[in-house]
Amino acid sequence: MSDTKTFLITGVSTGLGRALARAALAAGHRVVGTVRTPADAHAFEALAGDAHARILDVTDHDAVDAVVDETERDLGPVDVLVANAGYGHDGLFEESSMDDLRRQFEVNVYGTVAVIKAVLPHMRERRCGHIIAVTSMGGLITMPGLSFYHGSKFAVEGILETLGKEVADFGIHVTAVEPGSFRTDWAGRSMIRAPRVIADYDELFEPLRARRVHGNGRQPGDPDKAAAAMLRIVAADQPPTRLLLGTDALRLVRAGRDAFERDMLAWAELSASTDFDDVSRSA
């Protein structure tokens, strides 16, 4: 594969998708970026470099297939897919509806999978390529009020890890990129907030929601540095299966893994007691 690559990045209007697209264009790569409106398409193609906008709703799976096929036919092979499009649902489990859950999974899970499934046959045929999906540190740890969001990101994490094992022999790399808190629109206009209706949760949740609202724009993560880190793994011969981004992600995921380890060890005897006796004796 040459040093110059063709990227397909979903969700390049703002945030990490936009920062990565700019960085890839500045490095001389071709970028096909998906957006939701003609105005966003015009703005993206006005960027310096080989930028090509495609209007796409990732929940329209037929349209996803059409965009990928058109890209492969008219612009050449997709070397790097970055499934970035998604949003956050902020709401307590009991206060969030089944429609909220369905929409969260339609975009964050089904949309991500649809894009990967559209690109994968082309990469498999060529025996090369890199599939990246932007999940979240919230695909590895949890916080109150984000249950549906966490559920969607945990799902994508499991899908990606499995996919990576299935396609490794085809020369295709699969990476989950797990950002912490970055100065993007994720906690702002890109987040859907469920209405508050149950007073029993006020003491727990109101401070958390207020912190997310007032902390927007003050997050520690720099999107441009995240983009540079992602370009580094694209250039690596053996890119990671997972890449955490941000010191908060490192700290919180490490704490979550430590808590899991403590629980596992504390209950290890009970866990081991559930095998058939003959299996336990032979272990």
Backbone as a ProteinNet text record, in pm:
[ID]
protein_1_A
[PRIMARY]
MSDTKTFLITGVSTGLGRALARAALAAGHRVVGTVRTPADAHAFEALAGDAHARILDVTDHDAVDAVVDETERDLGPVDVLVANAGYGHDGLFEESSMDDLRRQFEVNVYGTVAVIKAVLPHMRERRCGHIIAVTSMGGLITMPGLSFYHGSKFAVEGILETLGKEVADFGIHVTAVEPGSFRTDWAGRSMIRAPRVIADYDELFEPLRARRVHGNGRQPGDPDKAAAAMLRIVAADQPPTRLLLGTDALRLVRAGRDAFERDMLAWAELSASTDFDDVSRSA
[TERTIARY]
83.9	0	88.7	57.9	139.3	119.8	208.9	199.1	73.9	30.5	-92	-211.2	-308.8	-421.2	-553.6	-654.6	-790.9	-864.3	-910.1	-985.4	-1134.1	-1215.5	-1359.2	-1391.9	-1436.1	-1463.6	-1608.8	-1684.7	-1823.2	-1829.3	-1916.3	-1935.9	-1821.5	-1798.8	-1685.2	-1727.6	-1851.5	-1896.5	-1830.5	-1811.3	-1755.5	-1672.9	-1616.8	-1557.9	-1436.7	-1421.2	-1304.3	-1301.3	-1418.6	-1422	-1366.9	-1405.5	-1355.7	-1206.1	-1161.2	-1018.8	-935.6	-982	-907.8	-906.3	-1019.4	-1024.3	-925.2	-921.9	-826.6	-683.1	-652.8	-516.2	-477.7	-569.1	-540	-520.2	-603.7	-588.5	-454.9	-417.8	-290.9	-172.3	-188.4	-80.9	-77.6	-169	-168.8	-259	-341	-431.7	-559.4	-627.1	-760.8	-862	-959.8	-1060.9	-1200.5	-1274.9	-1417.4	-1487.6	-1557.7	-1620.7	-1771.5	-1842.2	-1987.4	-2040.4	-2146.1	-2210.9	-2361.7	-2438.3	-2583	-2655.6	-2590.6	-2659.7	-2575	-2639.7	-2564.2	-2469.5	-2511.3	-2424	-2296.6	-2310.5	-2191.7	-2104	-2167.1	-2090.6	-2007.5	-2069.4	-1997.4	-1880.4	-1904	-1798.1	-1683.2	-1715.3	-1609.6	-1525.3	-1588.6	-1513.4	-1435.3	-1465.5	-1389.2	-1257.4	-1239	-1113.8	-1000	-880.7	-763.7	-733.4	-707.4	-671.7	-773.3	-754.1	-834.5	-957.3	-1052.8	-1169.7	-1293.8	-1365	-1486	-1597.7	-1703.2	-1814.9	-1922.1	-1984.4	-2099.8	-2206.4	-2326.5	-2436.7	-2488.7	-2493.1	-2527.6	-2583.9	-2691.1	-2743.6	-2705.5	-2621.2	-2569.5	-2678	-2795.6	-2904.8	-2977.1	-2944.9	-2998.5	-2897.4	-2916.5	-2813.8	-2797.1	-2903.4	-2889.6	-2803.3	-2822.9	-2742.3	-2596.6	-2571.6	-2434.5	-2366.6	-2432.9	-2375.8	-2347.6	-2439.9	-2424.5	-2305	-2286.9	-2174.5	-2041.6	-2034	-1909.3	-1880.8	-1980.8	-1959.9	-1918.9	-1982.5	-1946.8	-1803.5	-1765.3	-1629.1	-1527.5	-1550.9	-1458.6	-1450.2	-1563.4	-1566.7	-1503.5	-1535.7	-1497.6	-1370.1	-1337.8	-1223.2	-1113	-1141.6	-1039.8	-1063.2	-978	-996.8	-995.9	-1084.2	-1082.6	-976.3	-870.6	-762	-791.5	-855.2	-882.5	-1027.1	-1102.3	-1237.4	-1234.1	-1293.4	-1309.1	-1458.2	-1518.2	-1660.7	-1671	-1701.4	-1697.6	-1835.1	-1930.4	-2061	-2130.4	-2186.8	-2257.9	-2298.2	-2370.7	-2411.3	-2430.2	-2445.3	-2464.8	-2606.9	-2660.2	-2790.4	-2764.6	-2801.5	-2783.7	-2919.7	-2934.3	-3062.3	-3058	-3121.3	-3128.6	-3204.2	-3167.9	-3230.6	-3382.5	-3432.1	-3576	-3648.9	-3578.7	-3640.5	-3625.1	-3554.6	-3530.7	-3621.9	-3672.1	-3773	-3709.6	-3791.4	-3745.9	-3712.5	-3784.7	-3750.3	-3612.9	-3579.9	-3446.5	-3339.2	-3365.3	-3269.3	-3254.9	-3367.2	-3365.4	-3285.4	-3310.8	-3239.9	-3089.7	-3053.8	-2912.9	-2840.6	-2903.1	-2840.7	-2845.7	-2950.6	-2958.3	-2840.7	-2802.8	-2692.2	-2557.9	-2539.9	-2407.5	-2365.1	-2461	-2426.3	-2458.3	-2586.2	-2623.9	-2559.9	-2551.5	-2487.5	-2340	-2272.8	-2130.6	-2110.3	-2192.1	-2179.1	-2209.4	-2310.1	-2346.3	-2230.7	-2161.2	-2048.8	-1935	-1906.9	-1800.1	-1834.3	-1959.2	-1999.4	-1991.9	-2014.9	-2008	-1863.7	-1771.3	-1630.8	-1555.7	-1590.8	-1512.6	-1491.3	-1593.9	-1568.5	-1460	-1455.4	-1352.5	-1213.4	-1201.4	-1071.8	-1031	-1126.4	-1094.6	-1044.6	-1107.6	-1064.8	-922.6	-888.5	-753.9	-651.5	-701.6	-615.2	-536.5	-601.6	-539.1	-645.5	-612.3	-702.6	-700	-753.4	-758.5	-898.3	-966.6	-1098.7	-1084.4	-1126	-1121.6	-1263.4	-1304.5	-1431.6	-1405	-1462.4	-1450	-1558.5	-1516.8	-1612.1	-1605.4	-1550.6	-1544.1	-1480	-1422.5	-1388.1	-1515.4	-1630.9	-1760.1	-1799.7	-1712.9	-1732.2	-1658.5	-1588.6	-1511.2	-1546	-1600.1	-1640.1	-1775.6	-1840	-1974.2	-1984.6	-2082.4	-2115.9	-2267.7	-2324.8	-2470.5	-2524	-2639.2	-2705.1	-2669.1	-2586.4	-2543.7	-2562.9	-2660.3	-2671.9	-2692.4	-2777.8	-2803.3	-2679.3	-2612.5	-2489.1	-2382.7	-2362.3	-2264.3	-2299.1	-2427	-2467.8	-2429.3	-2448.7	-2415.5	-2265	-2187.6	-2042.6	-1982.1	-2036.3	-1992.3	-2020.6	-2135.4	-2170.2	-2068.9	-2034.3	-1938.3	-1801.5	-1761.6	-1633.5	-1628.8	-1735.2	-1737.8	-1736.3	-1810.3	-1813.9	-1676.2	-1611	-1480.8	-1374.7	-1373.5	-1271.7	-1288.4	-1413.2	-1438.7	-1401.7	-1441.8	-1410.7	-1260.6	-1185.1	-1040.2	-980.7	-1036.1	-986.6	-1027.9	-1142.4	-1191.4	-1116.1	-1065.4	-1006.1	-855.2	-794.2	-649.5	-570.6	-615.8	-542.1	-555.6	-642.9	-661.7	-580.4	-495.9	-417.2	-495.9	-610.3	-695.3	-680.4	-650.5	-638.9	-771	-804.8	-926.1	-887.8	-923.6	-889.4	-1010.8	-1033.1	-1131.1	-1057.4	-1098	-1040.1	-1135.3	-1083.8	-1167.3	-1130.7	-1191.4	-1160.6	-1219.8	-1150.9	-1209.1	-1288.7	-1277.9	-1351.9	-1270.7	-1325.1	-1258.1	-1345.8	-1283.4	-1356.5	-1423.2	-1529.9	-1611.2	-1755.6	-1846.5	-1988.8	-2058.1	-1981.8	-2046.3	-2137	-2088.8	-2168.4	-2252.7	-2247.2	-2324	-2439.1	-2433.3	-2546.9	-2561.8	-2457.3	-2466.2	-2527.6	-2558	-2612.6	-2762.9	-2833.6	-2976.6	-2996.3	-3075	-3096.1	-3241.8	-3261	-3395.7	-3451	-3581.4	-3643.1	-3636.4	-3623.5	-3623.9	-3767.2	-3804.9	-3942.5	-3950.8	-3843.8	-3849.2	-3759.3	-3822.4	-3748.7	-3652.4	-3678	-3590.8	-3445	-3423.2	-3287.9	-3220.9	-3290.5	-3236.2	-3099.4	-3085.1	-2960.6	-2842.5	-2867	-2759.6	-2729.1	-2834.2	-2813.4	-2800.4	-2870.9	-2867.1	-2725.4	-2642.4	-2504.7	-2425.5	-2450.6	-2378	-2417.1	-2545.5	-2590.5	-2538.5	-2545.1	-2496.3	-2347.5	-2273	-2128.8	-2101.9	-2179.2	-2159.7	-2193	-2300.3	-2341	-2238.8	-2201.1	-2111.6	-1966.3	-1932.8	-1796	-1773.5	-1882.1	-1866.4	-1782.8	-1681.6	-1588.9	-1466.8	-1465.9	-1351.5	-1288.5	-1326.5	-1273.1	-1122	-1051.5	-904.9	-853	-931.2	-880.6	-879.4	-770.1	-750.7	-780.5	-885.5	-919.8	-807.3	-728.8	-620.5	-512.2	-484.8	-386.9	-442.2	-573.1	-635.2	-621.1	-641.9	-628.9	-486.3	-387.8	-248	-217.9	-274.7	-254.2	-315.9	-432.9	-498.8	-419.9	-361.7	-278.1	-154.3	-104	11.9	-21.8	-140.4	-172.3	-203.7	-254.6	-277.2	-145.1	-40.4	90.7	167.2	119.4	191.5	176.3	282.7	276.2	183.4	183.7	99.1	19.5	-88.2	-165.8	-234.5	-270.7	-330.9	-475.1	-518.2	-658.6	-744.7	-691	-759	-661.5	-713	-632.1	-714.3	-677.2	-738	-678.3	-762.3	-716.3	-750.6	-649	-670.1	-629.7	-575.2	-533.9	-654.1	-770.3	-888.1	-932.2	-921.9	-956.5	-862.1	-733.6	-638	-669.8	-697.6	-723	-852	-960	-1089.6	-1098.8	-1041.4	-1044.5	-957.1	-842.4	-757.3	-830.1	-899.4	-974.6	-1086.7	-1153.2	-1258.7	-1206.4	-1092	-1033.2	-987	-934.5	-892.6	-1013	-1125.5	-1245.9	-1296.6	-1291.8	-1332.3	-1242.1	-1112.4	-1016.5	-1043.8	-1072.8	-1101.9	-1226.5	-1330.7	-1454.2	-1430.6	-1357.3	-1332.5	-1258	-1155.3	-1076.6	-1155.7	-1237	-1314.5	-1415.4	-1464.5	-1567.4	-1516.7	-1384.3	-1326.7	-1366.2	-1371	-1405.4	-1547.5	-1640.4	-1778.2	-1785.8	-1711.8	-1710	-1664.1	-1557.2	-1499.8	-1587.3	-1679.7	-1761.4	-1871.7	-1889	-2004.4	-1974.8	-1851.3	-1819.6	-1871.7	-1891.8	-1913.1	-1794.4	-1820.4	-1714.6	-1598.3	-1623.5	-1515.1	-1426.5	-1488.4	-1409.1	-1322	-1375.9	-1299.7	-1181.5	-1200.5	-1089.8	-978.5	-1013.5	-910.3	-840.8	-895.2	-837.8	-704.7
-118.4	0	125.1	225	345.9	429.4	528.8	617.6	703.9	737.1	815.9	721.9	748.4	657.3	728.7	650.6	701.8	665.5	767.8	751.4	768.1	687.4	712	734.5	855.1	892.7	935.2	871.1	912.7	1020.1	1118	1222.7	1321.7	1396.7	1490.2	1635.8	1659.9	1799.1	1870.1	1797.6	1857.7	1753	1793.8	1702	1626.1	1504.4	1423.8	1387.3	1364.1	1333.1	1445.8	1567.9	1684.5	1702.2	1687.8	1704.5	1600	1476.5	1371.9	1396.7	1439.1	1468	1577.9	1683.9	1793.7	1743.9	1664.3	1614.6	1522.6	1436.5	1345.6	1421.9	1523.2	1605.8	1679.2	1733	1805.6	1713.8	1585.1	1488.2	1437.3	1485.1	1448.6	1333.3	1287.3	1176.5	1227.4	1139.6	1168.1	1131	1218.5	1192	1204.4	1096.2	1098.3	1107.7	1219.1	1242.7	1248.9	1184	1188.3	1295.2	1362.3	1470.3	1452.2	1538.5	1521.3	1622.5	1736.3	1842.1	1893.1	1951.2	2010.7	2121.5	2199.8	2307	2249.4	2140.8	2077.2	2015.3	1963.4	1906.5	2014.2	2129.4	2240.5	2285.9	2297.1	2342.2	2242.4	2114.7	2014.1	2016.9	2027.7	2026.9	2156	2258.7	2383.4	2373.4	2266.6	2249.2	2226.5	2266.2	2245.9	2096.8	2050.4	1910.9	1836.4	1706.5	1618.9	1570.9	1662.2	1635.2	1610.9	1504.2	1468.1	1442.3	1519	1504.2	1414.9	1338.6	1257.4	1276.4	1309.1	1324.2	1185.1	1154.1	1018	1016.5	942.6	904.1	758.1	728	591.8	491.3	539.1	445.6	401.8	464	423.1	327	198.6	101.5	86.4	103.9	100.1	216.5	332.1	448.7	428.3	363.3	332.8	247.7	142.3	56.2	135.6	224.5	301.5	395.1	460.5	553.3	478.1	362.8	286	236.1	182.5	131.6	243.2	359.5	473.7	518.2	522.2	562.5	466.8	339	238.7	248.7	275.8	281.4	409.9	522.9	651.5	711.6	678.9	742.2	643.8	516.8	417.8	346	249.1	165.2	245.2	208.6	266.3	191.2	261.3	200.8	202.3	311	329.6	371.9	293.1	332.2	380	496.2	544.5	565	470.2	479.4	566.8	691.7	791.1	845.4	839.1	900.6	837.4	921.5	873.8	990.5	960.8	1066.3	1004.9	1090.7	1044.5	1067	969.2	984.7	996.9	1110.9	1139.4	1124.7	1022	1000.4	877.7	886.6	772.1	657.1	535.7	417.8	424.3	454.9	450.1	565.8	672.3	789.5	790.8	693.8	688.9	584.8	615	530.6	422.7	327.2	225.6	288.3	393	463	527.6	581.9	638.1	531.2	414.4	304	260.1	247.9	202.7	300.4	428.9	528.6	528.8	515	511.8	396.8	280.7	164.2	173.1	231.8	245.4	324.9	429.8	513.6	455.5	435.3	401	257.8	165.3	25.2	-15	-8.8	-55.2	29.8	160.8	247.2	215	195.5	158.9	25.5	-72.5	-205.5	-200	-121.7	-113.1	-59.4	41.1	98.7	-3	-69.7	-170.4	-283.7	-331.1	-440.5	-400.5	-272.2	-226.8	-221.9	-187	-172.6	-305.3	-390.5	-510.8	-601.5	-631.2	-721.8	-669.9	-537.8	-479.8	-499.9	-473.8	-491.4	-637.5	-725.9	-868.9	-916.2	-868.3	-907	-860	-741.2	-685.8	-738.5	-803.2	-853.7	-742.4	-628.7	-520	-417.7	-335.7	-229.8	-213.6	-101.9	-72.5	-21	-89.9	-50	7.9	131.8	199.4	242.4	218.7	273	353.8	472	557.1	513.6	445.8	405.4	509.4	476.1	569.5	496.9	575	510.4	453.6	509.1	459.5	326.9	267.5	130.8	31.8	85.3	1.5	26.6	145.8	180.6	248.6	264.7	323.7	436	523.5	633	645.2	684.1	698	796.4	762.1	851.6	830.9	732	708.1	562	494.2	349.8	311.6	384.3	348.6	375.3	486.2	518.7	412.9	381	278.3	145.9	109.7	-14.7	-19.7	91.5	95	82.7	147.4	144.3	11.3	-48.5	-183.2	-280.4	-265.9	-353.9	-341.3	-219.1	-198.3	-254.6	-237.5	-293.5	-444	-513.9	-658.8	-700.3	-626.7	-656.1	-636.4	-526.5	-497.3	-598.4	-633.5	-728.3	-862.3	-905.3	-1030.6	-1021	-911.7	-892.2	-895.1	-831.4	-829.8	-968.5	-1059.5	-1197.9	-1270.6	-1234.1	-1302	-1260.8	-1137.8	-1087.2	-1071.3	-1109.9	-1089.3	-1160.2	-1277	-1352.6	-1291.3	-1191.2	-1125.1	-996.2	-968.4	-846.4	-721.6	-739.8	-626.7	-602.3	-479.5	-441	-379.7	-404.3	-348.6	-284.6	-157.7	-83.6	-11.9	-26.2	55.8	173.2	294.6	415.8	464.8	481.8	507.2	640.8	748.7	879.6	897	977.2	1028.4	1153.6	1254	1379	1474.8	1507.8	1598.4	1720.1	1826.7	1950.9	1944.3	1866.9	1851.4	1882.7	1858.1	1882.4	1764	1660.4	1540.3	1572.7	1655	1690	1815.3	1868.5	1988.4	1956	2011.2	1995.7	1854.6	1772.2	1635	1539	1585.9	1497.4	1516.3	1405.2	1405.2	1384.6	1470.6	1460.5	1426.3	1316	1273.5	1366.6	1397.1	1482.1	1416	1498.3	1449.5	1439.8	1324.9	1307.2	1237.1	1172.5	1094.9	1160.7	1218	1295	1209.7	1080.1	994	998.5	1030.2	1031.3	1168.7	1269.6	1406.2	1417.3	1362	1378.1	1315.7	1199.9	1133.8	1203.7	1234.4	1266.2	1414.6	1500	1642.2	1699.5	1668.9	1720.8	1667.5	1540.4	1482.7	1550.5	1570	1636.2	1779.7	1850.6	1988.5	1993.7	1896.6	1893.8	1872.2	1785.3	1761.3	1885.7	1953.1	2073.1	2184.2	2212.3	2325.3	2294.9	2165.8	2130.3	2126.3	2138.9	2135.4	2254.5	2226.8	2330.9	2343.4	2270.4	2272.6	2133.9	2042.6	1906.8	1907.4	1810.4	1810	1769.6	1694.8	1639.2	1737.2	1737.6	1824.4	1742.1	1774.8	1695.4	1686.7	1792.6	1789.1	1689.6	1680.6	1582.3	1440.5	1425.5	1294.6	1253.5	1347.9	1319	1276.8	1346.1	1309.7	1169	1133.8	999.4	893.8	923.3	827	808.5	915.8	901	816.4	824.6	741.6	593.8	554.9	411.7	366.2	458.1	423.2	392.6	463.7	444.6	326.6	269.9	162.4	30	-48.9	-181.3	-273.8	-260.4	-343.2	-251.5	-195.3	-102.7	-175.1	-101.8	-166	-208.9	-306.7	-346.3	-237.6	-174.6	-65.6	49	172.2	290.9	386.1	397.5	499	634.7	737.4	873.2	960.9	1018.7	1111.3	1054.4	1140.6	1096.2	1055	1117.8	1077.1	936.7	903.7	769.3	666.3	695.2	603.6	583.1	691.8	684.2	608.4	642.8	583.3	437.6	405.4	266.1	180.7	232.6	156.3	130.9	232.2	214.5	112.8	116.8	20.6	-121.7	-139.2	-272.4	-322.8	-232.8	-271.9	-317.4	-245.9	-284.1	-420.8	-445	-576.4	-686.1	-659.3	-758.4	-791.8	-689	-713.7	-799.7	-768.5	-845.5	-990.5	-1007.3	-1141.5	-1225.7	-1168.4	-1244.2	-1272.3	-1175.9	-1193.8	-1307.9	-1330.2	-1431.5	-1548.9	-1561.9	-1666.3	-1805.3	-1828.1	-1960.7	-1998.4	-1904.7	-1931.8	-1953.7	-1874.2	-1890.5	-2030.6	-2077.3	-2207	-2322.6	-2296.2	-2404.1	-2451.5	-2388.4	-2418.4	-2520.5	-2570.9	-2677.1	-2811.7	-2907.3	-3046	-3093.7	-3182.8	-3225.7	-3290.4	-3368	-3433.8	-3333.7	-3222	-3116.7	-3049.1	-3021.1	-2953.2	-3038.1	-3170	-3256.3	-3265.3	-3253.6	-3265.4	-3135.6	-3023.3	-2891.2	-2872.4
0	0	0	-79.7	-89.1	36.6	54.4	170.2	163.1	43.2	26.7	21.9	108.3	123.2	96.6	67.2	58.6	186.7	256	380	350.2	412.6	419.5	566	598.9	737.1	748.3	834.7	855.3	963.5	941.6	1041.4	1048	938	934.2	949.4	985.7	997.5	1114.3	1224.8	1346.3	1420	1532.6	1628.9	1580.1	1632.8	1599.5	1451.8	1393.1	1250.5	1166.2	1200.1	1126.2	1148.5	1272.9	1301.7	1228.3	1225.7	1155.6	1006.1	950.3	807.2	771	850	823.1	829.9	931.6	947.2	832.1	790.5	679.2	548.9	526.3	406.7	408.4	524.2	535.9	511.5	541.9	519.3	375.7	292.3	151.5	115.1	208.4	179.1	111.9	42.9	-9.8	97.9	118.8	221.6	162.3	173.6	144.1	279	300.5	429.5	417.1	507.6	503.4	596.2	550	623.2	608.7	678.1	676.6	588.8	553.7	480.8	364.5	262	151.6	197.6	295.9	345.6	405.7	482.3	539.8	430.7	325.9	214.9	146.1	123.5	59	145.4	275.6	365.8	370.4	365.9	371.1	244.5	130.3	5.7	-15.6	64.9	58.6	134.9	212.5	284.5	185.3	224.8	139.8	130	9.2	-10.1	-94	-100.9	-186.6	-108.4	-87.5	-3.4	-88.4	-57.1	-130.4	-29.8	-35.7	57.2	-1.6	86.5	48.9	156.6	113.6	208.3	242.2	372.3	412.5	553.4	568.9	698.7	717.9	817.7	830.7	868.7	907.7	935.7	807.9	694.6	564.6	502.7	525.4	489.7	339.4	262.9	117.1	68.7	129.3	92.7	130.9	244	285	178.3	135.2	30.7	-96.3	-133	-256.4	-248	-132.5	-116.6	-124.3	-59.1	-61.8	-202.9	-268.6	-404.3	-500.2	-486.1	-571.8	-545.1	-418.4	-383.3	-443.7	-427.4	-481.1	-633.7	-697.1	-843.7	-897.9	-836.5	-895.8	-837.1	-712.5	-647.3	-611.1	-621.7	-593.4	-462	-432	-313.6	-183.7	-93.2	41.8	121.4	156	232.9	382.5	428.3	571.1	588.6	661.7	701	845.1	870	1007.3	1031.1	1102.5	1137	1261.7	1240.3	1347.2	1382.8	1290.7	1314	1434.5	1518.4	1635.7	1723.5	1830.2	1923.5	2061	2161.1	2297.3	2345.1	2417.2	2484	2632.9	2688.9	2830.6	2898	2979.9	3046.3	3133.5	3248.7	3337.5	3271.3	3305.7	3246.4	3259.4	3377.9	3400.5	3332.6	3303.2	3240.8	3088.8	3033.6	2889.2	2826.2	2707.5	2643.8	2556.5	2518.3	2424.7	2288.7	2250.5	2126.4	2137.2	2255.2	2276.9	2257	2314.6	2302.2	2157.3	2089.9	1950.9	1862.7	1879.7	1800	1831.2	1960	1996.9	1928.6	1927.1	1864.1	1712	1656.6	1510.7	1456.3	1526.4	1479.4	1521.4	1652.6	1704.9	1673.9	1668.2	1644.1	1500.1	1462.7	1328.8	1219.5	1241.9	1142.6	1126.5	1238.3	1233.6	1163.8	1199.6	1138.5	988.8	950.3	808.4	724.8	775.3	701	690.5	800.7	798.1	701.1	706.7	618.6	471	441.9	303.3	252.5	339.7	299.2	303.1	397.3	423.3	301.6	220.1	106.1	11.7	-7.7	-95	-34	96.2	162.5	163.5	187.7	190.9	54.5	-50.2	-185.1	-213.8	-161.6	-183.6	-84.2	24.1	130.2	199.7	220.1	294.6	333	430.4	473.8	624.3	668.8	812.8	844.8	933.7	980.2	1120.1	1135.8	1265	1299.3	1422.1	1469.2	1594.9	1599.6	1718.2	1815.9	1920.9	2024.1	2135.1	2249.2	2361.8	2478.4	2572.1	2698.3	2761.3	2720.2	2765.7	2705	2623.4	2578.5	2666.3	2767.8	2859.2	3005.3	3035.1	3172.1	3165.3	3281.2	3283.3	3384.6	3360.3	3450.2	3456	3568.9	3578	3474.1	3418.6	3324.3	3179.2	3151.8	3013.1	2973.8	3035	3015.6	2869.8	2797	2657.3	2571.4	2597.9	2525.8	2553.3	2681.7	2715.7	2648.9	2650.9	2588	2441.7	2370.9	2228.2	2206.4	2290.4	2271.2	2315.9	2423.3	2460	2345.9	2281.4	2170	2056.9	2020.6	1911.6	1948.8	2075.1	2119.2	2096.8	2135.2	2118	1972.4	1890.9	1747.3	1685	1717.8	1658.1	1698.9	1827.8	1873.3	1802.5	1788	1717.6	1570.5	1506.9	1365.8	1341.4	1429.6	1413.1	1407.6	1489	1487.9	1360.7	1305.1	1184.7	1058.8	1053.6	929.3	936.2	1047.7	1062.2	953.6	911.7	809.4	670.5	655.3	525.9	515.1	612.8	609.2	645	709.7	747.8	897.8	934.7	1074.9	1121.8	1246.6	1306.5	1439.2	1455.9	1577.1	1632.4	1762.4	1833.9	1896.2	1860.2	1919.1	2026.7	2149	2266.4	2330.6	2281.3	2338.5	2478	2557.4	2680.2	2648.8	2734.4	2714.9	2627.9	2511.8	2418	2391.4	2350.8	2323.8	2187.1	2183.3	2063.4	2100.1	2007	2033.2	2099.8	2139.5	2194.1	2312.8	2405	2523.1	2500.4	2378.5	2346.5	2254.1	2131.8	2041.7	1986.3	2000.6	1950.9	2052.2	2171.1	2274.7	2287.5	2300.7	2327.5	2477.6	2541	2685.8	2715.4	2784.3	2821.5	2929	2925.1	3027.6	3165.3	3268.8	3406.7	3456.3	3511.5	3560	3694.5	3742.9	3866.7	3971.1	4073.1	4173.1	4255.2	4265.7	4345.2	4298.4	4171.6	4117.5	4123.7	4174.9	4169	4234.5	4353.5	4428	4355.1	4291.8	4216.9	4086.4	4009.8	3869.2	3838.1	3911.2	3875.9	3877	3978.5	3972.7	3854.3	3816.5	3703.2	3572.5	3553	3430.3	3424.9	3537.7	3540.3	3508.2	3559.6	3533.3	3385	3322	3178.3	3096.4	3133.8	3060	3077.4	3202.5	3228.6	3192.6	3185.4	3148.7	2998.9	2920.9	2775.8	2728.8	2648.3	2604.4	2693.7	2805.7	2897.1	2913.2	2826.9	2836.9	2814	2871.7	2859.9	2722.4	2645.4	2519.9	2405.4	2329.8	2212.6	2086.4	2011.1	1892.5	1790.1	1774.8	1677.2	1717.5	1847.6	1894.3	1881.4	1901.2	1879.4	1733.5	1642.9	1499.9	1466	1522.7	1497.4	1548.8	1664.8	1719.1	1628.5	1573.2	1485.2	1356.3	1304.9	1185.1	1214	1336.5	1372	1366.5	1413.6	1409.7	1267.4	1184.5	1044	974.6	1013.7	951.8	1010.6	1121.9	1189.6	1115.8	1116.9	1055.1	1133.3	1264.7	1350.3	1444	1395.4	1477.5	1593	1697.3	1814.8	1789.3	1867.6	1865.8	1930.4	2032.5	2101.4	2122.3	2113.8	2142.9	2227.3	2355	2441.2	2407.8	2412.6	2387.2	2507.2	2567.4	2677.6	2811.9	2898.2	3031.1	3115.3	3094	3171.5	3132.1	3003.5	2958.8	3021.3	3022.7	3085.1	3232.4	3302.6	3446.6	3477.4	3407.8	3439.6	3396.3	3280.3	3235.8	3325.5	3366.4	3459.2	3590.8	3642.4	3767	3749.1	3634.2	3608.2	3599.3	3535.6	3523.9	3661.2	3743.6	3878.7	3961.2	3948.3	4022.2	3976.5	3846.5	3793.8	3847.5	3849	3899	4045.8	4125.6	4267.2	4283.8	4208.7	4215.7	4171.7	4063.3	4010.8	4113.1	4174.7	4271	4397.6	4440.8	4563.6	4551.5	4430.9	4409	4325.2	4314.2	4229	4275.4	4405	4455	4414.7	4426.6	4385.4	4234.9	4158.7	4013	3974.7	4040.2	4006.4	4052.6	4144.7	4201.4	4108.3	3993.6	3908	3799.5	3791.4	3694.9	3745.5	3653.6	3693.9	3778.1	3872.7	3963.3	3891	3784.6	3715	3641.5	3595.3	3531.4	3634.4	3750.6	3857	3901.8	3911.8	3957	3855.5	3726.2	3622.2	3592.1	3646	3616.1	3686.3
[MASK]
+++++++++++++++++++++++++++++++++++++++++++++++++++++++++++++++++++++++++++++++++++++++++++++++++++++++++++++++++++++++++++++++++++++++++++++++++++++++++++++++++++++++++++++++++++++++++++++++++++++++++++++++++++++++++++++++++++++++++++++++++++++++++++++++++++++++++++++++++++++++++++

